[in-house]
Structure formats: C-alpha cells, structure tokens
C-alpha cells in the first residue's frame, strides 16, 4: 500500500499530539483510538478540517486544522491548545530530532 506524504504527515502529527497531551504508564494498556474526519475536496478555504478523536468509544478530543493553525480541543475544554504552522513545524522537528 502506498501512502501520500500528506497521509504520512497526518499520522505523524496525530502521534506527536497524542504523545504530548496524554500520558500512559508503561504497564497500562493503550486504549483503542478512533479518528473520524471530514475533508473538503478542494483547497482549504474558510472551512476548517475537523478530526474527532475517540478513546474506547468516548470522545477524547477534536483537532481543528485551518490555514493559520492547528488546534487541539480536549473533550470538555473551553479553550484549545493552539499552534500556528511555524510553531507546529518547529515543535515536531525538535521533538523528533529533525
């Protein structure tokens, strides 16, 4: 199976976000995660791309992607964790040593 660079970067990004906003002890079982998304079939305009993330069938949070930033909304949060694309790129590179 062949994946596009965008699919690889998305999986890479989701794993980065999960590793920075969650903590699991080495002895605990990793919960099953389901991610549902709705992608527009055009260049991203005024409509954001939204990924709903579920952990063991309970809503874990929402990732919102816009032209200007990425936001992580933990479930029941009033404010998101927000990173513009430059900051997000820097954080990924620093975290993974690129």
C-alpha positions as a Markdown table, in Angstrom:
| # | Residue | x | y | z |
|---|---|---|---|---|
| 1 | Unk | 0.0 | 0.0 | 0.0 |
| 2 | Unk | 1.3 | 3.4 | -0.9 |
| 3 | Unk | 0.6 | 6.5 | 1.2 |
| 4 | Unk | 0.9 | 10.1 | 0.2 |
| 5 | Unk | 3.2 | 12.5 | 2.1 |
| 6 | Unk | 0.1 | 14.2 | 3.5 |
| 7 | Unk | -1.3 | 11.0 | 4.9 |
| 8 | Unk | 2.1 | 10.1 | 6.5 |
| 9 | Unk | 2.5 | 13.7 | 7.9 |
| 10 | Unk | -1.1 | 13.5 | 9.4 |
| 11 | Unk | -0.4 | 10.2 | 11.2 |
| 12 | Unk | 2.9 | 11.5 | 12.3 |
| 13 | Unk | 1.3 | 14.7 | 13.6 |
| 14 | Unk | -1.5 | 12.9 | 15.4 |
| 15 | Unk | 1.0 | 10.7 | 17.2 |
| 16 | Unk | 3.0 | 13.8 | 18.2 |
| 17 | Unk | -0.1 | 15.5 | 19.6 |
| 18 | Unk | -1.1 | 12.3 | 21.5 |
| 19 | Unk | 2.4 | 11.9 | 23.0 |
| 20 | Unk | 2.5 | 15.5 | 24.2 |
| 21 | Unk | -1.1 | 15.8 | 25.6 |
| 22 | Unk | -1.5 | 12.3 | 27.1 |
| 23 | Unk | 0.4 | 10.1 | 29.5 |
| 24 | Unk | 0.3 | 6.4 | 29.9 |
| 25 | Unk | 2.4 | 4.3 | 32.2 |
| 26 | Unk | 4.4 | 1.6 | 30.5 |
| 27 | Unk | 2.3 | -1.0 | 32.3 |
| 28 | Unk | -1.1 | 0.3 | 31.3 |
| 29 | Unk | -2.9 | -1.0 | 28.1 |
| 30 | Unk | -3.2 | 1.6 | 25.4 |
| 31 | Unk | -6.8 | 2.4 | 24.8 |
| 32 | Unk | -8.3 | 1.9 | 21.3 |
| 33 | Unk | -8.5 | 5.3 | 19.4 |
| 34 | Unk | -10.9 | 6.0 | 16.6 |
| 35 | Unk | -10.5 | 9.2 | 14.5 |
| 36 | Unk | -13.3 | 10.4 | 12.3 |
| 37 | Unk | -12.8 | 13.2 | 9.8 |
| 38 | Unk | -14.5 | 15.2 | 7.1 |
| 39 | Unk | -12.2 | 16.6 | 4.4 |
| 40 | Unk | -13.3 | 19.1 | 1.8 |
| 41 | Unk | -12.4 | 18.2 | -1.8 |
| 42 | Unk | -10.8 | 21.5 | -2.5 |
| 43 | Unk | -8.1 | 23.8 | -1.2 |
| 44 | Unk | -8.7 | 24.7 | 2.4 |
| 45 | Unk | -10.6 | 27.9 | 2.4 |
| 46 | Unk | -12.9 | 29.3 | 5.1 |
| 47 | Unk | -14.0 | 25.8 | 6.2 |
| 48 | Unk | -11.7 | 24.1 | 8.7 |
| 49 | Unk | -10.9 | 20.4 | 8.6 |
| 50 | Unk | -12.1 | 18.7 | 11.8 |
| 51 | Unk | -10.9 | 15.4 | 13.3 |
| 52 | Unk | -12.9 | 13.9 | 16.1 |
| 53 | Unk | -10.8 | 11.5 | 18.2 |
| 54 | Unk | -12.4 | 8.8 | 20.4 |
| 55 | Unk | -10.7 | 6.7 | 23.0 |
| 56 | Unk | -12.5 | 3.5 | 23.9 |
| 57 | Unk | -15.7 | 4.9 | 22.3 |
| 58 | Unk | -15.6 | 8.1 | 24.4 |
| 59 | Unk | -14.8 | 11.4 | 22.8 |
| 60 | Unk | -11.1 | 12.1 | 23.6 |
| 61 | Unk | -10.9 | 15.5 | 21.8 |
| 62 | Unk | -11.1 | 17.3 | 18.5 |
| 63 | Unk | -8.3 | 18.5 | 16.1 |
| 64 | Unk | -9.2 | 21.5 | 14.0 |
| 65 | Unk | -7.0 | 22.4 | 11.1 |
| 66 | Unk | -7.2 | 25.8 | 9.4 |
| 67 | Unk | -4.9 | 27.8 | 7.0 |
| 68 | Unk | -3.4 | 29.6 | 10.0 |
| 69 | Unk | -3.1 | 27.0 | 12.8 |
| 70 | Unk | -3.8 | 23.6 | 14.3 |
| 71 | Unk | -6.0 | 23.4 | 17.4 |
| 72 | Unk | -6.4 | 20.5 | 19.9 |
| 73 | Unk | -9.6 | 20.7 | 21.9 |
| 74 | Unk | -9.6 | 18.1 | 24.7 |
| 75 | Unk | -13.1 | 16.8 | 25.4 |
| 76 | Unk | -15.0 | 19.3 | 27.7 |
| 77 | Unk | -12.4 | 22.0 | 27.1 |
| 78 | Unk | -13.4 | 25.6 | 27.0 |
| 79 | Unk | -10.2 | 26.7 | 25.1 |
| 80 | Unk | -8.0 | 24.8 | 22.7 |
| 81 | Unk | -4.2 | 24.2 | 22.6 |
| 82 | Unk | -3.4 | 26.3 | 19.5 |
| 83 | Unk | -0.2 | 26.2 | 17.4 |
| 84 | Unk | 0.4 | 28.2 | 14.2 |
| 85 | Unk | 2.1 | 26.2 | 11.4 |
| 86 | Unk | 5.6 | 27.7 | 12.0 |
| 87 | Unk | 5.4 | 26.8 | 15.7 |
| 88 | Unk | 4.0 | 23.4 | 15.0 |
| 89 | Unk | 6.7 | 22.6 | 12.5 |
| 90 | Unk | 9.4 | 23.7 | 15.0 |
| 91 | Unk | 7.9 | 21.6 | 17.7 |
| 92 | Unk | 7.7 | 18.5 | 15.5 |
| 93 | Unk | 11.3 | 18.9 | 14.4 |
| 94 | Unk | 12.6 | 19.5 | 17.9 |
| 95 | Unk | 10.6 | 16.5 | 19.3 |
| 96 | Unk | 11.7 | 14.1 | 16.7 |
| 97 | Unk | 15.2 | 15.5 | 16.1 |
| 98 | Unk | 14.8 | 16.7 | 12.6 |
